[in-house]
Each structure stands twice: as C-alpha cells, then as structure tokens.
Amino acid sequence: MLGEATLDMLREEGVNIIMHASPARCTRAGARSKLAARDGASGPVRLVCGRSGAWRRWRLELAKAGVALDIQGFIATDRYQASSVPGSMPSGT
C-alpha cells in the first residue's frame, strides 16, 4: 500500500512510471540512456530499480507448498500482501 501511495504521488508530480517492463536492450549516448522493452516500447531512462526473488537462491520449493508465482517469478500477492497460501501472514503481524 505504501508503494501504491508513493507511485500516485510521483505520477501527480508528472513522473512517467512504467511498471513490469521486460527490457530488451539499453543504449547509452553520453549521459543519456535509452531503454527498449520487449513489447517494442522505448524511452529515456532516468532511474531503473527492481529486485530478484531470493527464494531461488535458497532453493525453496514453493510449488510444493502451494505458493503461486507471478509471470516474473515473484511470489504473487493480493493488495494486502497475502500470498496464495491461507494463513501465510509474515511473522509479527
């Protein structure tokens, strides 16, 4: 929910945010970078961020536990950050 609020504020300030883009290539000319996505979209890059799921590194067998993944391999969650496994709230909540 915090991320959604932050995105809303940035968009209100005129920042164009493209989410879930799969990069095909990134080119650089001097201090300017341009990203081309697999869907054909392209544009200047100001900031790129992301993270990779650590579950692969830990060799967790999420499918056996019934945990659904999204198309990028991240644990799929609803708007309240709950996964597909009932009662799987993070510890301390």
C-alpha positions in Angstrom: 0.0 0.0 0.0 2.9 2.3 0.7 4.3 1.7 -2.8 1.0 2.5 -4.4 0.7 5.8 -2.5 4.3 6.7 -3.5 3.5 5.9 -7.1 0.4 8.0 -7.0 2.4 11.0 -5.6 5.1 10.6 -8.2 2.6 10.4 -11.0 0.8 13.6 -9.7 4.2 15.3 -10.0 4.4 14.3 -13.6 6.8 11.4 -13.4 6.1 8.8 -16.0 6.4 5.4 -14.4 6.4 2.2 -16.4 6.0 -0.9 -14.4 6.6 -4.6 -15.3 8.6 -3.8 -18.4 10.8 -6.5 -19.7 14.0 -4.9 -21.0 15.3 -6.0 -24.4 18.3 -3.6 -24.5 19.7 -0.4 -23.0 21.8 2.0 -25.0 23.8 4.9 -23.8 24.9 8.1 -25.5 27.0 10.3 -23.2 25.0 10.9 -20.0 21.7 9.8 -21.6 20.4 6.2 -21.5 17.5 4.8 -23.6 15.7 1.5 -22.8 13.9 -0.6 -25.3 11.4 -3.1 -23.9 10.4 -6.4 -25.3 7.0 -5.2 -26.2 8.5 -2.5 -28.5 8.1 0.5 -26.2 11.2 2.6 -25.7 12.1 5.8 -24.0 14.7 7.7 -21.9 15.8 6.1 -18.6 16.1 8.3 -15.5 16.0 5.6 -12.9 15.6 1.8 -13.0 15.1 -0.3 -10.0 14.0 -3.7 -9.1 14.8 -6.8 -7.1 15.1 -10.5 -7.7 13.3 -13.1 -5.6 15.7 -14.7 -3.1 13.6 -17.9 -2.9 15.6 -19.4 -5.9 18.9 -18.9 -4.1 17.6 -20.6 -1.0 16.2 -23.4 -3.2 12.7 -23.2 -1.6 10.2 -25.5 -3.3 7.3 -23.0 -3.3 5.2 -25.0 -5.7 5.1 -27.9 -3.2 3.8 -25.5 -0.6 1.1 -24.2 -2.9 2.6 -20.7 -3.3 1.7 -19.1 -6.6 4.2 -17.1 -8.5 3.6 -14.2 -11.0 4.9 -14.2 -14.6 8.2 -12.7 -13.4 8.8 -15.4 -10.8 7.9 -13.3 -7.7 5.5 -14.6 -5.1 2.1 -13.5 -6.2 0.3 -11.4 -3.5 -3.0 -9.6 -3.3 -3.4 -5.9 -2.4 -2.8 -6.7 1.3 0.4 -8.6 0.5 -1.1 -12.1 1.3 0.1 -15.0 -0.8 -2.0 -17.8 -2.2 -1.4 -19.9 0.9 -4.1 -19.3 3.6 -2.6 -18.1 7.0 0.7 -17.2 5.5 1.0 -13.8 7.1 4.5 -12.6 7.8 5.7 -13.2 11.4 4.9 -10.4 13.8 1.6 -9.5 12.2 
